[in-house]
Amino acid sequence: MRQPAVLGGPPAFPDGLPFARPFTPPLAAVTGRLGPSYDRGILTNGPLVRELEERTTERLGVAHVVAVASCTSGLMLVLRHLVASGGSVALPSFTFSASAHAPAWCGLLPSFVECQADTFQVDVSDLEARLDGTDAIIATHVFGAPAPVEQLEKLAESAGIPLVFDAAHALGSRRQGRPVGASGHAEVFSLSPTKLVVGGEGGLVATNRDDVAEAVVLGRDYGNPGDYDCRFPGVNARMSELHAATALESLSMLDDHLVRRHALADRYRAGLESVDGIAVQVVDDGDSSTYKDFTIRVDDDFGISRDVLATALAAEGIDTRRYFFPPVHAQQAYAHLAPAKLPVTDDVAGRVLSLPMFGRLGLDAVDAVVEALTAVHHYADQVGARVPPA
């Protein structure tokens, strides 16, 4: 067993291994697609945006897809339509901060609930117990793995409140063989650089509700239906033709990208299954994740904490992320709210570590990450003595 770099051994990646790299389509293809719109002077919300909406509508099997400037703006416009200002929205704290920022910008009160310790998805039982007085639910497909949508839909229907999915990570995921995107009142995807389909920036609102689609179409252009008599205070959330061209070319690569991500995840999983104290995110049987992130949980049997492991891997040149730490309920942005008691979320957020994952990552690089992590585990006592706790 080689000695870890933090103890004086040679680093696994002397030039560094990045955490993520955009899986960008060829520039010539993007500019070629953009050319006609550019030559006509149509720079935003034009024919390429319409084509992107049509292609994703067909792929997801939904009634409507509306392109917007970002996933966050899409969530904001959906929530503004569905929930009256001053209402309360229940959502998991173990998620990216934008899941809470969107309702907050709409004048809604985030109410945080627990996650599951193994899947990292929202704990539906805890959600149900905290649902009294709540006006809507937001759930996240965490790291691209589908949330328990059937349970969530049943709960929302029973409570008579809207259900919205932050599907930022999940374009390409499948729930029991069905594409993620058709559940709840709306699902909102991201096209930012770390996602599988990239537009540079951008978002897609998928919905089977005519009223939601109409509200987002109006809302992304200030609430203006075309006569400048704005129906409600909207925002500028239009998607540019450049972003749409990039996303269209990226969408054409999605199936190959998914195959590659699954191969990388399988390689990680096989290499880590014999390492004590390392658990990988559990994906429900019959589901397919995008593996936007490949995330492990570092348990006590590993011998050192998550933070010490991250420091040791950094010495190897391996970039990692502590997604999601701190959880949203513990962030300064929400310190004004009543303290939320979420012991499972706090524990999970203190143990998870996302490893490098991107479409052009080599299988040999995955093997080297696993080898480095295994070596840190083998020398855990010495590493723990060398690296001070965070």
C-alpha positions in Angstrom: 0.0 0.0 0.0 1.6 3.3 -1.1 2.0 6.1 1.4 -0.5 9.0 1.1 0.8 12.3 -0.2 -0.2 14.0 3.1 2.4 11.7 4.8 5.1 12.4 2.3 4.3 10.1 -0.6 4.1 11.3 -4.2 0.7 12.8 -5.1 -1.6 10.7 -7.3 -2.2 13.8 -9.5 0.8 16.1 -9.5 -0.9 18.4 -12.0 -4.2 18.2 -10.2 -7.5 16.5 -10.9 -10.4 19.0 -11.2 -13.8 18.3 -9.5 -15.7 19.0 -12.7 -15.4 20.2 -16.3 -18.2 21.2 -18.6 -19.0 18.5 -21.2 -19.1 21.1 -23.9 -20.3 20.5 -27.5 -17.9 21.4 -30.4 -17.8 25.2 -30.8 -18.1 24.9 -34.6 -21.4 23.1 -34.2 -22.7 25.7 -31.7 -21.7 28.7 -33.9 -23.1 27.0 -37.0 -26.4 26.5 -35.3 -26.4 30.0 -34.0 -25.5 31.6 -37.3 -29.0 32.1 -38.8 -30.4 33.7 -35.7 -27.4 35.9 -35.3 -27.5 37.0 -39.0 -31.1 38.0 -38.6 -30.4 39.9 -35.4 -32.5 37.6 -33.2 -30.3 37.3 -30.1 -32.8 36.2 -27.5 -36.0 34.2 -27.1 -36.0 33.2 -30.8 -36.3 30.1 -33.0 -33.5 28.2 -31.3 -35.2 28.7 -27.9 -38.5 27.4 -29.5 -36.6 24.4 -30.9 -35.0 23.6 -27.5 -38.5 23.8 -25.9 -40.0 21.5 -28.5 -37.2 18.9 -28.3 -37.2 18.7 -24.6 -41.0 18.5 -24.5 -40.8 15.5 -26.7 -38.0 13.9 -24.8 -39.7 14.3 -21.4 -43.2 13.4 -22.5 -44.8 16.5 -21.0 -47.3 19.0 -22.3 -45.0 22.1 -22.0 -41.4 23.1 -21.6 -40.6 26.7 -21.2 -37.0 27.9 -21.4 -35.8 30.5 -18.9 -32.6 32.3 -17.9 -31.8 29.9 -15.0 -33.3 27.1 -12.9 -33.6 29.6 -10.1 -35.6 32.1 -12.1 -37.8 29.2 -13.3 -38.5 28.1 -9.7 -39.3 31.7 -8.8 -41.8 32.1 -11.6 -43.5 28.8 -10.9 -43.8 29.5 -7.2 -45.0 33.1 -7.8 -47.9 31.6 -9.8 -48.8 28.8 -7.4 -48.3 30.2 -3.9 -49.7 33.5 -2.5 -47.1 35.9 -1.1 -46.5 35.2 2.6 -47.1 31.5 2.3 -44.9 28.7 3.7 -43.0 26.2 1.5 -41.7 23.0 2.9 -38.4 21.8 1.5 -35.4 19.7 2.4 -32.4 21.5 4.0 -30.0 19.1 2.3 -30.1 20.7 -1.1 -28.4 23.6 -3.0 -29.3 27.0 -1.6 -31.2 28.1 -4.6 -34.0 25.7 -3.7 -34.7 28.0 -0.7 -33.7 31.2 -2.3 -36.4 30.9 -5.0 -39.3 30.9 -2.5 -37.6 33.5 -0.4 -37.4 35.9 -3.4 -41.1 35.3 -3.9 -41.9 36.5 -0.3 -42.5 32.9 0.9 -41.2 31.4 4.1 -39.0 28.3 3.7 -39.7 25.6 6.2 -37.0 23.0 6.4 -37.4 19.2 6.7 -35.1 16.1 7.1 -33.4 14.0 4.5 -32.8 10.3 4.4 -29.4 9.1 5.6 -28.8 6.7 2.7 -30.5 8.2 -0.4 -30.0 11.8 0.7 -33.5 12.5 -0.6 -36.3 14.3 1.3 -37.7 12.2 4.2 -41.3 12.0 3.3 -42.4 10.9 6.8 -40.7 13.9 8.4 -42.2 16.1 5.7 -45.7 14.8 6.5 -45.1 15.4 10.2 -44.1 19.1 9.6 -46.7 19.8 6.9 -49.3 21.6 9.0 -49.8 25.2 7.8 -47.6 24.6 4.7 -48.8 26.0 1.4 -46.5 24.1 -1.0 -43.7 21.5 -1.2 -40.4 21.7 -3.0 -38.5 18.5 -3.4 -35.0 18.0 -5.0 -33.7 15.1 -7.2 -30.5 15.0 -5.2 -27.3 14.7 -7.3 -29.4 13.5 -10.2 -31.0 10.6 -8.4 -34.8 10.7 -8.6 -36.7 11.6 -5.4 -39.6 9.4 -4.2 -42.1 11.2 -6.5 -45.1 8.9 -6.0 -45.0 9.3 -2.2 -44.6 13.1 -2.6 -47.4 13.4 -5.1 -49.7 11.4 -2.9 -48.8 13.6 0.1 -49.3 16.8 -1.8 -52.6 15.7 -3.2 -53.8 14.7 0.2 -52.8 18.1 1.6 -54.3 19.9 -1.3 -51.1 21.9 -2.0 -48.8 22.3 -5.0 -45.7 20.2 -5.4 -42.7 21.5 -7.4 -39.4 19.7 -8.1 -36.0 21.3 -8.2 -34.8 19.0 -10.9 -31.6 21.0 -11.5 -29.4 17.9 -11.6 -31.9 15.5 -13.2 -32.2 16.1 -17.0 -31.7 12.6 -18.2 -32.7 10.8 -15.0 -35.4 8.2 -15.0 -37.9 7.2 -12.3 -39.0 3.6 -12.7 -38.2 3.9 -16.4 -40.0 7.1 -16.9 -38.1 10.3 -17.7 -37.9 12.7 -14.7 -39.8 15.9 -15.6 -43.5 15.0 -15.6 -44.3 14.9 -11.9 -45.9 17.5 -9.6 -47.1 20.9 -10.8 -43.7 21.5 -12.4 -40.1 20.3 -12.6 -37.3 22.8 -13.2 -34.0 21.8 -14.8 -30.7 23.7 -14.9 -28.4 24.1 -17.9 -25.4 25.6 -16.0 -21.9 24.3 -16.7 -21.8 21.5 -14.2 -24.9 19.8 -15.6 -25.1 17.1 -18.2 -26.9 19.3 -20.7 -25.1 22.7 -20.7 -26.2 26.0 -22.1 -23.6 28.1 -20.4 -26.6 29.2 -18.2 -30.3 28.6 -18.5 -33.2 26.6 -17.2 -36.2 24.6 -18.4 -39.6 24.5 -16.7 -41.4 21.2 -17.5 -45.1 21.0 -16.7 -48.3 19.3 -17.7 -50.4 22.3 -16.5 -51.4 25.0 -19.1 -51.7 27.7 -16.4 -48.2 27.1 -15.1 -46.7 27.2 -18.6 -48.6 30.4 -19.5 -47.5 32.1 -16.2 -43.8 31.3 -16.9 -44.0 32.4 -20.5 -45.4 35.8 -19.4 -43.3 36.0 -16.3 -40.0 35.5 -18.1 -40.7 38.7 -20.1 -41.7 41.0 -17.3 -45.3 39.7 -17.3 -45.8 41.4 -20.7 -48.0 39.5 -23.2 -46.8 41.7 -26.0 -49.0 44.8 -25.6 -46.8 46.3 -22.7 -49.8 46.1 -20.4 -48.1 43.8 -18.0 -50.4 41.3 -16.3 -48.2 40.9 -13.2 -44.7 42.0 -12.0 -42.5 39.6 -14.0 -38.7 39.5 -14.5 -36.3 39.4 -17.3 -35.7 35.6 -17.5 -35.5 35.2 -21.2 -33.0 32.7 -22.7 -30.6 33.9 -25.3 -30.2 32.2 -28.7 -26.5 31.5 -27.9 -27.5 29.6 -24.7 -30.2 27.7 -26.7 -27.7 26.8 -29.5 -25.3 25.4 -26.9 -28.0 23.5 -25.1 -29.3 22.0 -28.3 -25.9 20.7 -29.3 -25.3 19.5 -25.8 -28.8 17.8 -25.7 -27.8 15.8 -28.8 -24.8 14.4 -26.7 -26.9 13.5 -23.7 -27.4 9.8 -24.2 -23.7 9.2 -24.8 -22.9 11.4 -21.8 -25.3 9.3 -19.6 -23.6 6.1 -20.7 -20.2 7.5 -19.8 -21.4 8.8 -16.4 -22.9 5.5 -15.5 -19.7 3.7 -16.4 -17.7 6.1 -14.2 -20.2 5.7 -11.3 -20.0 1.9 -11.6 -16.2 2.0 -11.5 -16.3 4.2 -8.4 -18.8 1.9 -6.7 -16.9 -1.3 -7.5 -13.7 0.2 -6.2 -15.1 1.6 -3.0 -17.4 -1.3 -1.9 -14.6 -3.0 0.0 -13.4 0.2 1.8 -14.7 0.2 5.4 -16.6 3.3 6.4 -17.5 4.5 2.9 -21.1 4.4 1.7 -22.2 5.6 -1.7 -25.6 7.3 -2.3 -28.4 4.8 -2.6 -30.4 5.0 -5.8 -33.8 3.3 -5.6 -34.1 0.0 -7.6 -35.5 0.7 -11.1 -34.3 4.3 -11.0 -31.5 5.8 -13.2 -29.4 8.8 -11.9 -27.6 11.3 -14.0 -24.7 11.1 -11.5 -24.4 14.9 -11.8 -22.3 14.3 -8.6 -20.8 11.0 -7.3 -21.2 11.4 -3.5 -20.0 9.3 -0.7 -20.7 9.3 3.0 -17.7 8.9 5.4 -18.7 6.9 8.4 -16.8 6.4 11.7 -15.4 3.1 10.5 -13.3 4.9 8.0 -11.1 6.1 10.8 -10.9 9.8 10.0 -13.5 12.5 9.4 -14.8 13.7 6.1 -12.9 17.0 6.5 -9.6 15.2 7.2 -10.2 12.9 4.2 -10.9 16.0 2.0 -7.6 17.5 3.1 -5.7 14.3 2.4 -7.2 14.0 -1.1 -6.3 17.6 -1.8 -2.7 16.7 -1.0 -3.1 14.1 -3.7 -4.2 16.8 -6.2 -7.8 15.6 -6.0 -10.4 18.3 -5.9 -13.6 17.5 -4.0 -16.7 19.2 -2.7 -18.6 19.1 0.6 -22.1 19.1 -1.0 -24.2 20.3 0.8 -22.3 21.9 3.8 -23.5 23.8 5.6 -27.1 22.6 5.0 -29.4 25.5 4.0 -31.1 25.8 7.4 -27.7 26.4 9.0 -26.6 29.1 6.5 -26.4 32.8 7.5 -29.1 33.7 4.9 -31.7 31.9 7.0 -30.4 32.7 10.5 -33.4 34.9 11.1 -35.7 31.9 11.0 -36.6 29.8 14.0 -33.8 27.2 14.5 -34.7 24.0 12.7 -33.9 20.7 14.5 -32.7 18.4 11.8 -30.2 16.0 13.3 -30.1 13.6 10.3 -29.5 16.4 7.9 -26.8 17.9 10.2 -25.1 14.5 10.4 -25.3 13.7 6.7 -24.0 17.2 5.7 -21.0 16.7 8.0 -20.1 13.3 6.4 -20.7 13.6 2.6 -18.0 14.2 0.1 -18.5 14.5 -3.7 -15.6 13.0 -5.8 -14.5 14.2 -9.2 -17.1 13.4 -11.9 -17.3 14.7 -15.4 -17.9 13.3 -18.8 -14.3 13.3 -20.0 -13.0 11.8 -16.8 -11.0 8.7 -17.5 -11.6 5.3 -15.9 -7.9 5.2 -15.0 -8.4 8.5 -13.1 -11.3 7.0 -11.2 -9.1 4.0 -10.3 -6.4 6.4 -9.1 -8.9 8.3 -6.9 -10.1 5.1 -5.4 -6.5 4.0 -4.8 -5.7 7.3 -3.1 -8.7 7.1 -0.9 -8.0 3.5 0.0 -4.4 4.4 1.0 -5.7 7.2 3.2 -8.0 4.7 4.9 -5.1 2.2 5.4 -3.0 4.9 7.1 -6.0 6.5 8.8 -4.4 6.7 12.3 -1.3 8.4 10.9 -3.3 10.7 8.7 -5.5 11.7 11.5 -2.5 12.5 13.7 -0.9 14.6 10.9 -3.9 16.6 9.8 -5.7 18.7 12.4 -9.5 18.5 12.4 -11.3 21.3 10.7 
